[in-house]
Amino acid sequence: MKNILLYAFILFILCLSTFTHADRRYFGRSYLANTLPAKAFEFELWNTARIGKADGYFYRFQPRMEFEYGITDRLTTSFYMNFDSQQIENSTTSSKEFGFDGTAIEFRYRLTELGEYMVDPAVYFELTYAGSEVEYESKFILSKRIENIIVALNLTGEIGRDVIANKHKTSFELTGGMGYDITPTFAAGLEFKNHSNFDNIYGEKVNSALFVGPTINLQAEKFYFTFNFLAQVSGTHASGSGLDLNGHEKYEFRTILGVEL
């Protein structure tokens, strides 16, 4: 109840202002090509919840703190602190207490001036270190604003390596969204995510799932808040429900609170 009241208060404060933000996060899953201005500094608090799997009760909570800095008007870097917890009730897997889950560093580079071409492109690279596990994530970003309409498409590849066991796991993800500025401080839209897991380094596909859901964004002069909900609508290696509930969850929630410093 306290968390609900806190979020309600934050949303109320955000709605009082009519300002826009240089690096506004319209979507919970997809990046725009926008980057921070040079020497700008921002803090983001991410909360991601994943709910529902095939066998018993499953709830995973993954908070993330991001410190973002504009090196130039086109190049932005970020430092992340990741956390993780899992509550599981089944016969094969145990729960995981809330705790620190590694750090990450990210670089995002906008290739052109905004509006210079038909679409605005950017590239993204993230390196995550979590003890014996290392992950490399690369992303190609396309976005476009047409008056009050905002469109984004991201292609993401991720390679994870267990250094001790010398094993790899890989994934490919296609995300996209379309949003609309209803007012200068409030936007709403729709997002999708198509995620696939592979054996070794992009070997045989293990499973995949398609998610769809709504996104809202609230904006103030120094703050913004994004909420996204995704429901799985189809999956390979699916159960009788037509969903993949072994490699993916049934529902995903994400919130992002950004503060300009």
TITI-568280 format. One record per residue (C-alpha): residue number from 1; residue in three letters; z, x, y. Coordinates in Angstrom, 1 decimal, always signed. Each point is the difference from the previous one (the first is absolute). Layout:
<nodes>
> NUM|ALA|Z|X|Y
...
</nodes>
This chain:
<nodes>
> 1|MET|+0.0|+0.0|+0.0
> 2|LYS|+0.8|+2.9|+2.4
> 3|ASN|-3.4|+1.5|-0.7
> 4|ILE|-1.7|-3.3|+0.8
> 5|LEU|+1.9|-0.3|+3.3
> 6|LEU|-0.9|+3.6|+0.9
> 7|TYR|-3.7|-0.5|-0.6
> 8|ALA|+0.1|-3.3|+1.9
> 9|PHE|+1.6|+1.7|+3.0
> 10|ILE|-2.6|+2.8|-0.1
> 11|LEU|-2.9|-2.5|-0.1
> 12|PHE|+1.5|-1.9|+2.9
> 13|ILE|+0.2|+3.1|+2.2
> 14|LEU|-3.6|+1.0|-0.9
> 15|CYS|-1.3|-3.4|+1.1
> 16|LEU|+1.5|+0.4|+3.5
> 17|SER|-2.5|+2.6|+1.0
> 18|THR|-3.7|-0.1|+0.8
> 19|PHE|-0.8|+3.7|-0.4
> 20|THR|-2.2|+1.7|-2.6
> 21|HIS|+0.6|+3.2|-2.0
> 22|ALA|-2.3|+3.0|-0.4
> 23|ASP|+0.3|+0.2|-3.8
> 24|ARG|+0.7|-3.6|-0.8
> 25|ARG|+0.4|-0.7|-3.8
> 26|TYR|-1.9|-3.3|-0.5
> 27|PHE|+0.1|+0.3|-3.8
> 28|GLY|+2.6|+0.9|-2.6
> 29|ARG|-2.4|+1.7|-2.4
> 30|SER|-3.0|+1.2|+2.0
> 31|TYR|-0.2|+2.5|+2.8
> 32|LEU|-2.1|-0.3|+3.1
> 33|ALA|-1.9|+3.1|+1.3
> 34|ASN|+2.3|-0.1|+3.1
> 35|THR|+2.2|+3.1|+0.4
> 36|LEU|+3.0|+0.7|+2.3
> 37|PRO|-0.7|+1.6|+3.4
> 38|ALA|+0.6|+3.7|+0.3
> 39|LYS|+3.8|+0.8|+0.2
> 40|ALA|+1.0|-3.6|-0.8
> 41|PHE|+2.9|-0.4|-2.5
> 42|GLU|+0.7|-3.0|-2.1
> 43|PHE|+2.5|-1.1|-2.7
> 44|GLU|-0.9|-2.5|-2.8
> 45|LEU|+2.3|-1.6|-2.5
> 46|TRP|-1.9|-1.3|-3.1
> 47|ASN|+1.5|-2.3|-2.7
> 48|THR|-2.1|-0.8|-3.1
> 49|ALA|+1.2|-2.4|-2.7
> 50|ARG|-1.8|-0.4|-3.3
> 51|ILE|+1.0|-3.0|-2.2
> 52|GLY|-0.8|-1.3|-3.5
> 53|LYS|-1.3|+1.7|-3.1
> 54|ALA|-0.8|-1.2|-3.5
> 55|ASP|+3.3|+0.8|-1.8
> 56|GLY|+3.2|-1.4|+1.6
> 57|TYR|+1.2|+0.3|+3.6
> 58|PHE|-1.6|+2.7|+2.3
> 59|TYR|+0.8|+0.8|+3.6
> 60|ARG|-0.9|+3.3|+1.7
> 61|PHE|+0.9|+0.8|+3.6
> 62|GLN|-1.6|+3.0|+1.8
> 63|PRO|+1.2|+0.7|+3.6
> 64|ARG|-1.8|+2.7|+1.9
> 65|MET|+0.7|+1.7|+3.3
> 66|GLU|-2.9|+1.5|+2.0
> 67|PHE|+0.0|+2.3|+3.0
> 68|GLU|-3.4|+0.0|+1.6
> 69|TYR|-1.4|+2.4|+2.6
> 70|GLY|-3.3|+0.2|+1.9
> 71|ILE|-1.2|+3.6|-0.2
> 72|THR|-3.1|-0.9|+2.0
> 73|ASP|-1.6|-3.3|+0.9
> 74|ARG|-1.9|+0.0|-3.3
> 75|LEU|+2.5|+1.8|-2.3
> 76|THR|+3.3|-1.6|-1.1
> 77|THR|+2.5|+1.5|-2.4
> 78|SER|+3.0|-1.7|-1.7
> 79|PHE|+3.1|+1.1|-1.9
> 80|TYR|+1.4|-2.5|-2.6
> 81|MET|+3.3|-0.4|-1.8
> 82|ASN|-0.3|-2.2|-3.1
> 83|PHE|+2.6|-2.0|-1.8
> 84|ASP|-0.2|-2.1|-3.2
> 85|SER|+2.0|-2.4|-2.2
> 86|GLN|-0.8|-2.2|-3.0
> 87|GLN|+1.9|-2.9|-1.5
> 88|ILE|-1.3|-0.7|-3.5
> 89|GLU|+1.2|-2.3|-2.7
> 90|ASN|-1.9|+0.6|-3.3
> 91|SER|+0.3|+1.8|-3.3
> 92|THR|-2.1|+3.0|+0.8
> 93|THR|+0.6|+1.2|+3.5
> 94|SER|+3.3|+0.7|+2.0
> 95|SER|+0.7|-0.6|+3.6
> 96|LYS|+0.0|+2.7|+2.6
> 97|GLU|+2.7|+0.3|+2.7
> 98|PHE|-1.1|+0.2|+3.6
> 99|GLY|-0.6|+3.6|+1.1
> 100|PHE|-2.1|+2.6|+1.7
> 101|ASP|-3.5|+0.3|-1.5
> 102|GLY|-1.7|+2.9|+1.7
> 103|THR|-1.8|+0.9|+3.2
> 104|ALA|-3.6|-0.2|+1.2
> 105|ILE|-2.2|+1.4|+2.8
> 106|GLU|-3.1|-1.8|+1.2
> 107|PHE|-2.9|+0.9|+2.3
> 108|ARG|-2.4|-2.7|+1.4
> 109|TYR|-3.1|+1.0|+2.0
> 110|ARG|-2.3|-2.4|+1.9
> 111|LEU|-3.6|+1.2|-0.3
> 112|THR|-1.5|-1.6|+3.1
> 113|GLU|+1.0|-1.7|+3.2
> 114|LEU|+1.1|-3.6|-0.5
> 115|GLY|-3.0|-2.3|+0.4
> 116|GLU|-2.5|+2.8|+0.0
> 117|TYR|-1.8|-1.2|-3.1
> 118|MET|-0.3|-3.3|-2.0
> 119|VAL|+3.3|+0.8|-1.8
> 120|ASP|+2.9|+2.4|+0.8
> 121|PRO|+0.5|+2.6|-2.8
> 122|ALA|+3.1|+2.2|-0.7
> 123|VAL|+1.2|+2.1|-2.9
> 124|TYR|+3.5|+0.4|-1.4
> 125|PHE|+1.9|+2.4|-2.2
> 126|GLU|+3.5|-0.2|-1.3
> 127|LEU|+2.0|+2.4|-2.2
> 128|THR|+3.2|-1.2|-1.7
> 129|TYR|+2.7|+2.2|-1.6
> 130|ALA|+2.6|-1.6|-2.2
> 131|GLY|+1.6|+2.8|-2.1
> 132|SER|-2.2|+0.5|-3.1
> 133|GLU|-2.6|-2.5|+1.3
> 134|VAL|-2.7|+0.7|+2.5
> 135|GLU|-2.5|-2.6|+1.3
> 136|TYR|-3.2|+0.5|+2.0
> 137|GLU|-1.4|-3.0|+1.8
> 138|SER|-3.3|-0.1|+2.0
> 139|LYS|-1.3|-3.0|+1.9
> 140|PHE|-3.2|-1.0|+1.8
> 141|ILE|+0.6|-2.5|+2.7
> 142|LEU|-2.5|-2.4|+1.7
> 143|SER|+1.0|-2.5|+2.6
> 144|LYS|-1.5|-2.0|+2.8
> 145|ARG|+1.2|-2.3|+2.8
> 146|ILE|-2.3|-2.8|+1.2
> 147|GLU|+1.8|-1.7|+2.9
> 148|ASN|+3.0|-1.6|-1.6
> 149|ILE|-1.1|+0.7|-3.6
> 150|ILE|+1.2|+3.2|-1.8
> 151|VAL|-1.5|+1.1|-3.3
> 152|ALA|+1.1|+3.0|-2.2
> 153|LEU|-1.1|+1.5|-3.3
> 154|ASN|+1.7|+2.9|-1.7
> 155|LEU|-1.1|+2.0|-3.1
> 156|THR|+2.9|+2.0|-1.6
> 157|GLY|+0.2|+2.5|-2.8
> 158|GLU|+3.3|+1.3|-1.3
> 159|ILE|+0.7|+2.8|-2.5
> 160|GLY|+3.6|+0.5|-1.3
> 161|ARG|+1.1|+3.0|-2.0
> 162|ASP|+3.2|+0.6|-2.0
> 163|VAL|+0.4|+3.7|+0.5
> 164|ILE|+2.4|+0.6|-2.9
> 165|ALA|-2.0|-2.1|-2.6
> 166|ASN|-3.3|+1.0|+1.6
> 167|LYS|-1.3|-3.6|-0.2
> 168|HIS|-2.1|-1.9|+2.5
> 169|LYS|-0.3|-3.6|+1.0
> 170|THR|-2.5|-1.4|+2.4
> 171|SER|-0.9|-3.2|+1.8
> 172|PHE|-2.6|-1.4|+2.2
> 173|GLU|+0.6|-2.8|+2.6
> 174|LEU|-2.2|-2.1|+2.2
> 175|THR|+1.8|-1.9|+2.7
> 176|GLY|-1.3|-2.1|+2.9
> 177|GLY|+1.1|-2.5|+2.6
> 178|MET|-1.2|-2.3|+2.7
> 179|GLY|+2.3|-0.9|+2.9
> 180|TYR|-0.1|-2.1|+3.2
> 181|ASP|+1.9|+0.4|+3.2
> 182|ILE|+1.3|-3.5|+0.6
> 183|THR|+1.9|+1.3|+3.1
> 184|PRO|+0.4|+3.5|+1.4
> 185|THR|+3.3|+0.2|-1.9
> 186|PHE|-0.8|-1.8|-3.3
> 187|ALA|-2.7|+0.5|-2.6
> 188|ALA|-0.6|-1.5|-3.4
> 189|GLY|-2.4|+0.8|-2.8
> 190|LEU|-0.8|+0.4|-3.7
> 191|GLU|+0.1|+3.2|-2.1
> 192|PHE|-1.1|+1.0|-3.5
> 193|LYS|+0.8|+2.9|-2.3
> 194|ASN|-1.9|+1.0|-3.1
> 195|HIS|+1.9|+2.8|-1.9
> 196|SER|-1.0|+1.8|-3.2
> 197|ASN|+1.9|+2.6|-2.1
> 198|PHE|-1.7|+2.7|-2.1
> 199|ASP|+0.9|+2.4|-2.7
> 200|ASN|+0.1|+3.7|+1.0
> 201|ILE|-2.3|+0.8|+2.9
> 202|TYR|-2.1|-3.1|+0.3
> 203|GLY|-0.6|-0.3|-3.7
> 204|GLU|+0.1|-3.4|-1.8
> 205|LYS|+1.2|-2.9|+2.1
> 206|VAL|+3.4|-1.2|-1.2
> 207|ASN|+0.3|-3.2|+2.0
> 208|SER|-0.8|-1.6|+3.4
> 209|ALA|+1.1|-2.9|+2.1
> 210|LEU|-1.2|-2.0|+3.0
> 211|PHE|+2.5|-1.2|+2.6
> 212|VAL|-0.6|-2.4|+3.0
> 213|GLY|+2.4|-1.2|+2.7
> 214|PRO|+0.7|-0.6|+3.7
> 215|THR|+1.1|+2.4|+2.6
> 216|ILE|+1.7|-0.6|+3.4
> 217|ASN|+0.6|+2.5|+2.9
> 218|LEU|+2.3|-0.3|+3.0
> 219|GLN|-0.3|+2.4|+2.9
> 220|ALA|+2.1|+1.1|+3.0
> 221|GLU|-0.2|+2.9|+2.5
> 222|LYS|+2.1|+2.3|-2.2
> 223|PHE|+0.2|-1.8|-3.4
> 224|TYR|-2.2|-1.6|-2.5
> 225|PHE|+0.7|-1.8|-3.3
> 226|THR|-2.4|-0.7|-2.9
> 227|PHE|+0.6|-2.2|-3.0
> 228|ASN|-2.3|-0.2|-3.0
> 229|PHE|+0.2|-2.0|-3.2
> 230|LEU|-2.3|+0.6|-3.0
> 231|ALA|-0.3|-2.0|-3.2
> 232|GLN|-1.9|+1.3|-3.0
> 233|VAL|-3.0|-2.4|-0.7
> 234|SER|-1.6|+1.9|-2.9
> 235|GLY|+0.3|+3.1|-2.2
> 236|THR|-1.5|+1.9|-2.8
> 237|HIS|+1.9|+0.4|-3.3
> 238|ALA|+1.4|-3.3|+1.0
> 239|SER|+2.4|-2.3|-1.7
> 240|GLY|-0.6|-3.7|-0.6
> 241|SER|+0.5|-0.6|+3.7
> 242|GLY|-3.0|+2.1|+0.9
> 243|LEU|+2.2|+2.5|+1.8
> 244|ASP|+0.8|+3.7|-0.8
> 245|LEU|+3.8|-0.1|-0.1
> 246|ASN|+0.4|+3.3|-1.9
> 247|GLY|-1.5|+2.4|+2.5
> 248|HIS|+0.5|-2.1|+3.1
> 249|GLU|+2.5|-2.4|+1.5
> 250|LYS|-0.6|-3.7|+0.6
> 251|TYR|+1.0|+0.0|+3.7
> 252|GLU|+0.3|+2.6|+2.7
> 253|PHE|+1.7|-0.3|+3.4
> 254|ARG|-0.2|+2.6|+2.8
> 255|THR|+1.5|+0.2|+3.5
> 256|ILE|-0.6|+2.7|+2.6
> 257|LEU|+2.1|+0.4|+3.1
> 258|GLY|-1.4|+2.5|+2.5
> 259|VAL|+1.8|+1.4|+3.0
> 260|GLU|-1.7|+2.1|+2.7
> 261|LEU|+2.2|+2.9|+1.0
</nodes>
